[in-house]
Amino acid sequence: MIRKWSASIVRAGRSVRGSSAPVTYSLIALCCAVFLAGPASGLSPAYGTGDDLLAAQRAYFRRWGVIPAELFEGSAGSALTPATALFVHGSWVHLLGNMLFLYVFGAMTEERMGRMQFILFYVGCGYLALLGYAAANADSEQSLVGASGAISAVLGAFLYLFPRARVTSLLPFLFFLPVRFPAWVVLPFWAALQWLAAGRASDRPGVAYLAHLVGFGLGFGYALVRYGRPTSPTRVKAPAPAPEGENQP
Protein backbone atom coordinates (compact mmCIF):
# COMPACT_ATOMS: atom_id res chain seq x y z
CA MET A 1 0.00 0.00 0.00
CA ILE A 2 2.85 2.38 0.84
CA ARG A 3 4.35 1.68 -2.60
CA LYS A 4 1.06 2.55 -4.26
CA TRP A 5 0.89 5.86 -2.36
CA SER A 6 4.52 6.62 -3.30
CA ALA A 7 3.75 5.95 -6.95
CA SER A 8 0.70 8.23 -6.72
CA ILE A 9 2.82 11.02 -5.26
CA VAL A 10 5.35 10.64 -8.09
CA ARG A 11 2.59 10.80 -10.70
CA ALA A 12 1.09 13.87 -9.00
CA GLY A 13 4.50 15.55 -9.00
CA ARG A 14 4.89 14.92 -12.71
CA SER A 15 1.43 16.26 -13.45
CA VAL A 16 2.15 19.66 -11.89
CA ARG A 17 5.31 20.24 -13.88
CA GLY A 18 4.73 23.03 -16.32
CA SER A 19 1.52 24.12 -14.59
CA SER A 20 1.05 27.75 -13.61
CA ALA A 21 0.69 26.90 -9.89
CA PRO A 22 2.90 23.89 -9.08
CA VAL A 23 3.32 24.85 -5.40
CA THR A 24 -0.44 24.93 -4.81
CA TYR A 25 -0.99 21.55 -6.43
CA SER A 26 2.04 20.07 -4.67
CA LEU A 27 0.72 21.27 -1.30
CA ILE A 28 -2.63 19.63 -2.04
CA ALA A 29 -0.92 16.39 -3.06
CA LEU A 30 1.30 16.43 0.04
CA CYS A 31 -1.60 17.03 2.45
CA CYS A 32 -3.59 14.23 0.82
CA ALA A 33 -0.62 11.85 0.95
CA VAL A 34 0.04 12.59 4.62
CA PHE A 35 -3.62 12.06 5.46
CA LEU A 36 -3.87 8.77 3.56
CA ALA A 37 -0.72 7.43 5.22
CA GLY A 38 -1.80 8.47 8.73
CA PRO A 39 -4.33 6.93 11.11
CA ALA A 40 -7.00 9.63 10.59
CA SER A 41 -7.92 8.22 7.18
CA GLY A 42 -8.64 4.79 8.66
CA LEU A 43 -7.21 3.14 5.53
CA SER A 44 -3.92 1.75 6.82
CA PRO A 45 -4.19 -1.64 8.56
CA ALA A 46 -0.97 -0.86 10.45
CA TYR A 47 -2.95 1.22 12.97
CA GLY A 48 -5.49 -1.47 13.74
CA THR A 49 -9.21 -0.89 14.30
CA GLY A 50 -11.56 0.15 17.07
CA ASP A 51 -9.87 1.32 20.26
CA ASP A 52 -6.40 0.68 18.82
CA LEU A 53 -7.13 3.02 15.92
CA LEU A 54 -8.50 5.73 18.21
CA ALA A 55 -5.41 5.49 20.42
CA ALA A 56 -3.16 5.72 17.37
CA GLN A 57 -5.04 8.80 16.16
CA ARG A 58 -4.70 10.55 19.51
CA ALA A 59 -0.99 9.80 19.68
CA TYR A 60 -0.52 10.93 16.08
CA PHE A 61 -2.26 14.26 16.63
CA ARG A 62 -0.29 14.92 19.81
CA ARG A 63 2.96 14.09 18.03
CA TRP A 64 2.46 16.32 15.01
CA GLY A 65 -0.16 18.83 16.14
CA VAL A 66 0.11 22.00 18.21
CA ILE A 67 -0.56 21.64 21.94
CA PRO A 68 -0.68 25.22 23.29
CA ALA A 69 0.19 24.20 26.86
CA GLU A 70 3.42 22.58 25.62
CA LEU A 71 4.34 24.98 22.82
CA PHE A 72 5.98 27.65 24.96
CA GLU A 73 7.99 25.28 27.14
CA GLY A 74 11.06 25.89 24.99
CA SER A 75 11.64 22.46 23.44
CA ALA A 76 12.70 22.33 19.80
CA GLY A 77 10.16 19.63 19.02
CA SER A 78 7.23 21.71 20.25
CA ALA A 79 8.48 24.77 18.37
CA LEU A 80 8.24 22.85 15.09
CA THR A 81 4.66 21.70 15.59
CA PRO A 82 2.99 24.83 14.12
CA ALA A 83 4.74 23.88 10.86
CA THR A 84 4.05 20.13 10.94
CA ALA A 85 0.42 20.68 11.95
CA LEU A 86 -0.21 22.48 8.65
CA PHE A 87 0.02 19.17 6.81
CA VAL A 88 -2.07 17.05 9.19
CA HIS A 89 -5.86 16.83 9.06
CA GLY A 90 -8.31 15.24 11.43
CA SER A 91 -10.97 13.83 9.11
CA TRP A 92 -12.00 13.41 5.50
CA VAL A 93 -14.31 16.44 5.69
CA HIS A 94 -11.55 18.51 7.28
CA LEU A 95 -9.09 17.59 4.52
CA LEU A 96 -11.45 17.99 1.57
CA GLY A 97 -12.83 21.32 2.78
CA ASN A 98 -9.37 22.81 3.22
CA MET A 99 -8.02 21.44 -0.06
CA LEU A 100 -11.01 22.79 -1.97
CA PHE A 101 -10.32 26.29 -0.68
CA LEU A 102 -6.60 25.97 -1.43
CA TYR A 103 -7.41 24.80 -4.95
CA VAL A 104 -9.86 27.64 -5.58
CA PHE A 105 -7.80 30.52 -4.22
CA GLY A 106 -4.23 29.24 -4.16
CA ALA A 107 -3.44 29.03 -7.86
CA MET A 108 -4.14 32.68 -8.71
CA THR A 109 -2.39 33.88 -5.57
CA GLU A 110 0.67 31.78 -6.38
CA GLU A 111 0.75 33.09 -9.95
CA ARG A 112 0.76 36.64 -8.62
CA MET A 113 3.39 36.05 -5.93
CA GLY A 114 5.66 33.56 -7.64
CA ARG A 115 6.52 30.06 -6.46
CA MET A 116 9.19 30.70 -3.85
CA GLN A 117 7.46 33.69 -2.32
CA PHE A 118 4.17 31.81 -2.18
CA ILE A 119 5.53 28.79 -0.32
CA LEU A 120 7.32 31.02 2.21
CA PHE A 121 4.14 33.08 2.59
CA TYR A 122 1.98 29.97 3.04
CA VAL A 123 4.15 28.27 5.65
CA GLY A 124 5.08 31.50 7.45
CA CYS A 125 1.53 32.79 7.80
CA GLY A 126 0.24 29.34 8.70
CA TYR A 127 2.86 29.02 11.43
CA LEU A 128 2.05 32.45 12.85
CA ALA A 129 -1.71 31.80 12.72
CA LEU A 130 -1.35 28.66 14.83
CA LEU A 131 1.12 30.42 17.10
CA GLY A 132 -1.40 33.22 17.63
CA TYR A 133 -4.12 30.76 18.54
CA ALA A 134 -1.79 28.95 20.95
CA ALA A 135 -0.79 32.21 22.63
CA ALA A 136 -4.44 33.10 23.22
CA ASN A 137 -5.18 29.61 24.59
CA ALA A 138 -1.93 28.92 26.39
CA ASP A 139 -3.50 26.55 28.93
CA SER A 140 -5.21 24.31 26.39
CA GLU A 141 -4.20 20.64 26.19
CA GLN A 142 -6.13 20.08 22.96
CA SER A 143 -4.01 19.15 19.94
CA LEU A 144 -4.57 21.44 16.96
CA VAL A 145 -4.04 20.31 13.35
CA GLY A 146 -4.97 21.63 9.92
CA ALA A 147 -3.99 23.99 7.14
CA SER A 148 -6.83 26.48 7.67
CA GLY A 149 -4.59 29.17 9.16
CA ALA A 150 -2.36 29.14 6.09
CA ILE A 151 -5.32 28.89 3.71
CA SER A 152 -7.00 31.81 5.49
CA ALA A 153 -3.85 33.82 4.77
CA VAL A 154 -4.24 32.89 1.10
CA LEU A 155 -7.84 34.17 1.25
CA GLY A 156 -6.68 37.46 2.79
CA ALA A 157 -4.03 37.96 0.12
CA PHE A 158 -6.52 37.00 -2.59
CA LEU A 159 -8.97 39.60 -1.33
CA TYR A 160 -6.40 42.35 -1.66
CA LEU A 161 -4.91 41.19 -4.96
CA PHE A 162 -8.17 40.30 -6.73
CA PRO A 163 -10.99 42.17 -4.92
CA ARG A 164 -13.34 42.12 -7.91
CA ALA A 165 -12.75 38.50 -8.93
CA ARG A 166 -16.11 36.76 -9.11
CA VAL A 167 -16.42 33.74 -6.83
CA THR A 168 -19.13 31.09 -7.09
CA SER A 169 -20.57 30.46 -3.61
CA LEU A 170 -23.01 27.84 -2.38
CA LEU A 171 -25.34 29.48 0.14
CA PRO A 172 -27.39 27.21 2.47
CA PHE A 173 -30.24 29.70 2.85
CA LEU A 174 -30.64 29.66 -0.95
CA PHE A 175 -30.88 25.84 -0.98
CA PHE A 176 -27.20 25.64 -2.03
CA LEU A 177 -27.85 27.25 -5.38
CA PRO A 178 -24.59 28.57 -6.90
CA VAL A 179 -24.45 32.37 -6.79
CA ARG A 180 -21.61 34.53 -8.12
CA PHE A 181 -20.29 37.41 -6.01
CA PRO A 182 -17.11 39.48 -6.17
CA ALA A 183 -14.37 38.52 -3.73
CA TRP A 184 -14.79 41.79 -1.83
CA VAL A 185 -18.30 40.59 -0.85
CA VAL A 186 -17.63 36.88 -0.20
CA LEU A 187 -14.36 37.00 1.73
CA PRO A 188 -15.15 39.82 4.19
CA PHE A 189 -18.46 38.04 4.88
CA TRP A 190 -16.53 34.84 5.57
CA ALA A 191 -14.12 36.74 7.88
CA ALA A 192 -17.07 38.25 9.76
CA LEU A 193 -18.51 34.77 10.32
CA GLN A 194 -15.16 33.64 11.73
CA TRP A 195 -15.14 36.62 14.10
CA LEU A 196 -18.63 35.88 15.38
CA ALA A 197 -17.90 32.17 15.71
CA ALA A 198 -14.65 32.85 17.57
CA GLY A 199 -16.56 34.82 20.18
CA ARG A 200 -19.06 32.01 20.70
CA ALA A 201 -16.46 29.23 20.76
CA SER A 202 -13.88 30.86 23.00
CA ASP A 203 -14.83 28.79 26.05
CA ARG A 204 -14.93 25.33 24.49
CA PRO A 205 -12.89 23.14 22.13
CA GLY A 206 -13.76 22.94 18.45
CA VAL A 207 -12.75 24.80 15.31
CA ALA A 208 -9.89 27.26 15.82
CA TYR A 209 -11.66 30.32 14.42
CA LEU A 210 -9.07 32.63 15.96
CA ALA A 211 -6.38 30.98 13.81
CA HIS A 212 -8.54 31.75 10.76
CA LEU A 213 -8.76 35.41 11.71
CA VAL A 214 -5.04 35.70 12.43
CA GLY A 215 -4.18 34.02 9.13
CA PHE A 216 -6.63 36.14 7.16
CA GLY A 217 -5.27 39.36 8.68
CA LEU A 218 -1.68 38.32 8.07
CA GLY A 219 -2.39 37.47 4.44
CA PHE A 220 -4.24 40.69 3.73
CA GLY A 221 -1.62 42.77 5.56
CA TYR A 222 1.25 41.10 3.72
CA ALA A 223 -0.33 41.72 0.32
CA LEU A 224 -1.11 45.32 1.29
CA VAL A 225 2.52 46.00 2.23
CA ARG A 226 4.14 43.93 -0.51
CA TYR A 227 2.05 44.91 -3.54
CA GLY A 228 0.60 48.03 -5.04
CA ARG A 229 -2.75 48.39 -6.75
CA PRO A 230 -4.80 45.16 -6.94
CA THR A 231 -4.94 43.46 -10.34
CA SER A 232 -7.80 43.67 -12.83
CA PRO A 233 -10.99 41.69 -12.19
CA THR A 234 -11.17 38.04 -13.16
CA ARG A 235 -13.39 35.06 -12.45
CA VAL A 236 -12.97 32.08 -10.18
CA LYS A 237 -15.07 29.21 -11.50
CA ALA A 238 -14.74 26.68 -8.68
CA PRO A 239 -17.30 26.72 -5.84
CA ALA A 240 -16.37 28.22 -2.49
CA PRO A 241 -18.36 26.72 0.38
CA ALA A 242 -17.60 27.49 4.00
CA PRO A 243 -14.22 25.91 4.91
CA GLU A 244 -13.54 23.29 7.54
CA GLY A 245 -11.33 24.74 10.25
CA GLU A 246 -8.43 23.36 12.18
CA ASN A 247 -9.41 20.27 14.11
CA GLN A 248 -8.84 19.79 17.78
CA PRO A 249 -8.95 16.00 18.05
C-alpha positions in Angstrom: 0.0 0.0 0.0 2.9 2.4 0.8 4.4 1.7 -2.6 1.1 2.6 -4.3 0.9 5.9 -2.4 4.5 6.6 -3.3 3.7 6.0 -7.0 0.7 8.2 -6.7 2.8 11.0 -5.3 5.4 10.6 -8.1 2.6 10.8 -10.7 1.1 13.9 -9.0 4.5 15.5 -9.0 4.9 14.9 -12.7 1.4 16.3 -13.4 2.1 19.7 -11.9 5.3 20.2 -13.9 4.7 23.0 -16.3 1.5 24.1 -14.6 1.1 27.7 -13.6 0.7 26.9 -9.9 2.9 23.9 -9.1 3.3 24.8 -5.4 -0.4 24.9 -4.8 -1.0 21.6 -6.4 2.0 20.1 -4.7 0.7 21.3 -1.3 -2.6 19.6 -2.0 -0.9 16.4 -3.1 1.3 16.4 0.0 -1.6 17.0 2.4 -3.6 14.2 0.8 -0.6 11.8 1.0 0.0 12.6 4.6 -3.6 12.1 5.5 -3.9 8.8 3.6 -0.7 7.4 5.2 -1.8 8.5 8.7 -4.3 6.9 11.1 -7.0 9.6 10.6 -7.9 8.2 7.2 -8.6 4.8 8.7 -7.2 3.1 5.5 -3.9 1.8 6.8 -4.2 -1.6 8.6 -1.0 -0.9 10.4 -2.9 1.2 13.0 -5.5 -1.5 13.7 -9.2 -0.9 14.3 -11.6 0.1 17.1 -9.9 1.3 20.3 -6.4 0.7 18.8 -7.1 3.0 15.9 -8.5 5.7 18.2 -5.4 5.5 20.4 -3.2 5.7 17.4 -5.0 8.8 16.2 -4.7 10.6 19.5 -1.0 9.8 19.7 -0.5 10.9 16.1 -2.3 14.3 16.6 -0.3 14.9 19.8 3.0 14.1 18.0 2.5 16.3 15.0 -0.2 18.8 16.1 0.1 22.0 18.2 -0.6 21.6 21.9 -0.7 25.2 23.3 0.2 24.2 26.9 3.4 22.6 25.6 4.3 25.0 22.8 6.0 27.6 25.0 8.0 25.3 27.1 11.1 25.9 25.0 11.6 22.5 23.4 12.7 22.3 19.8 10.2 19.6 19.0 7.2 21.7 20.3 8.5 24.8 18.4 8.2 22.8 15.1 4.7 21.7 15.6 3.0 24.8 14.1 4.7 23.9 10.9 4.0 20.1 10.9 0.4 20.7 12.0 -0.2 22.5 8.6 0.0 19.2 6.8 -2.1 17.0 9.2 -5.9 16.8 9.1 -8.3 15.2 11.4 -11.0 13.8 9.1 -12.0 13.4 5.5 -14.3 16.4 5.7 -11.6 18.5 7.3 -9.1 17.6 4.5 -11.4 18.0 1.6 -12.8 21.3 2.8 -9.4 22.8 3.2 -8.0 21.4 -0.1 -11.0 22.8 -2.0 -10.3 26.3 -0.7 -6.6 26.0 -1.4 -7.4 24.8 -4.9 -9.9 27.6 -5.6 -7.8 30.5 -4.2 -4.2 29.2 -4.2 -3.4 29.0 -7.9 -4.1 32.7 -8.7 -2.4 33.9 -5.6 0.7 31.8 -6.4 0.8 33.1 -9.9 0.8 36.6 -8.6 3.4 36.0 -5.9 5.7 33.6 -7.6 6.5 30.1 -6.5 9.2 30.7 -3.8 7.5 33.7 -2.3 4.2 31.8 -2.2 5.5 28.8 -0.3 7.3 31.0 2.2 4.1 33.1 2.6 2.0 30.0 3.0 4.2 28.3 5.7 5.1 31.5 7.4 1.5 32.8 7.8 0.2 29.3 8.7 2.9 29.0 11.4 2.1 32.4 12.9 -1.7 31.8 12.7 -1.3 28.7 14.8 1.1 30.4 17.1 -1.4 33.2 17.6 -4.1 30.8 18.5 -1.8 28.9 20.9 -0.8 32.2 22.6 -4.4 33.1 23.2 -5.2 29.6 24.6 -1.9 28.9 26.4 -3.5 26.5 28.9 -5.2 24.3 26.4 -4.2 20.6 26.2 -6.1 20.1 23.0 -4.0 19.2 19.9 -4.6 21.4 17.0 -4.0 20.3 13.4 -5.0 21.6 9.9 -4.0 24.0 7.1 -6.8 26.5 7.7 -4.6 29.2 9.2 -2.4 29.1 6.1 -5.3 28.9 3.7 -7.0 31.8 5.5 -3.9 33.8 4.8 -4.2 32.9 1.1 -7.8 34.2 1.3 -6.7 37.5 2.8 -4.0 38.0 0.1 -6.5 37.0 -2.6 -9.0 39.6 -1.3 -6.4 42.4 -1.7 -4.9 41.2 -5.0 -8.2 40.3 -6.7 -11.0 42.2 -4.9 -13.3 42.1 -7.9 -12.8 38.5 -8.9 -16.1 36.8 -9.1 -16.4 33.7 -6.8 -19.1 31.1 -7.1 -20.6 30.5 -3.6 -23.0 27.8 -2.4 -25.3 29.5 0.1 -27.4 27.2 2.5 -30.2 29.7 2.9 -30.6 29.7 -1.0 -30.9 25.8 -1.0 -27.2 25.6 -2.0 -27.8 27.3 -5.4 -24.6 28.6 -6.9 -24.4 32.4 -6.8 -21.6 34.5 -8.1 -20.3 37.4 -6.0 -17.1 39.5 -6.2 -14.4 38.5 -3.7 -14.8 41.8 -1.8 -18.3 40.6 -0.8 -17.6 36.9 -0.2 -14.4 37.0 1.7 -15.2 39.8 4.2 -18.5 38.0 4.9 -16.5 34.8 5.6 -14.1 36.7 7.9 -17.1 38.3 9.8 -18.5 34.8 10.3 -15.2 33.6 11.7 -15.1 36.6 14.1 -18.6 35.9 15.4 -17.9 32.2 15.7 -14.7 32.8 17.6 -16.6 34.8 20.2 -19.1 32.0 20.7 -16.5 29.2 20.8 -13.9 30.9 23.0 -14.8 28.8 26.0 -14.9 25.3 24.5 -12.9 23.1 22.1 -13.8 22.9 18.4 -12.8 24.8 15.3 -9.9 27.3 15.8 -11.7 30.3 14.4 -9.1 32.6 16.0 -6.4 31.0 13.8 -8.5 31.8 10.8 -8.8 35.4 11.7 -5.0 35.7 12.4 -4.2 34.0 9.1 -6.6 36.1 7.2 -5.3 39.4 8.7 -1.7 38.3 8.1 -2.4 37.5 4.4 -4.2 40.7 3.7 -1.6 42.8 5.6 1.3 41.1 3.7 -0.3 41.7 0.3 -1.1 45.3 1.3 2.5 46.0 2.2 4.1 43.9 -0.5 2.0 44.9 -3.5 0.6 48.0 -5.0 -2.8 48.4 -6.7 -4.8 45.2 -6.9 -4.9 43.5 -10.3 -7.8 43.7 -12.8 -11.0 41.7 -12.2 -11.2 38.0 -13.2 -13.4 35.1 -12.4 -13.0 32.1 -10.2 -15.1 29.2 -11.5 -14.7 26.7 -8.7 -17.3 26.7 -5.8 -16.4 28.2 -2.5 -18.4 26.7 0.4 -17.6 27.5 4.0 -14.2 25.9 4.9 -13.5 23.3 7.5 -11.3 24.7 10.3 -8.4 23.4 12.2 -9.4 20.3 14.1 -8.8 19.8 17.8 -8.9 16.0 18.0 
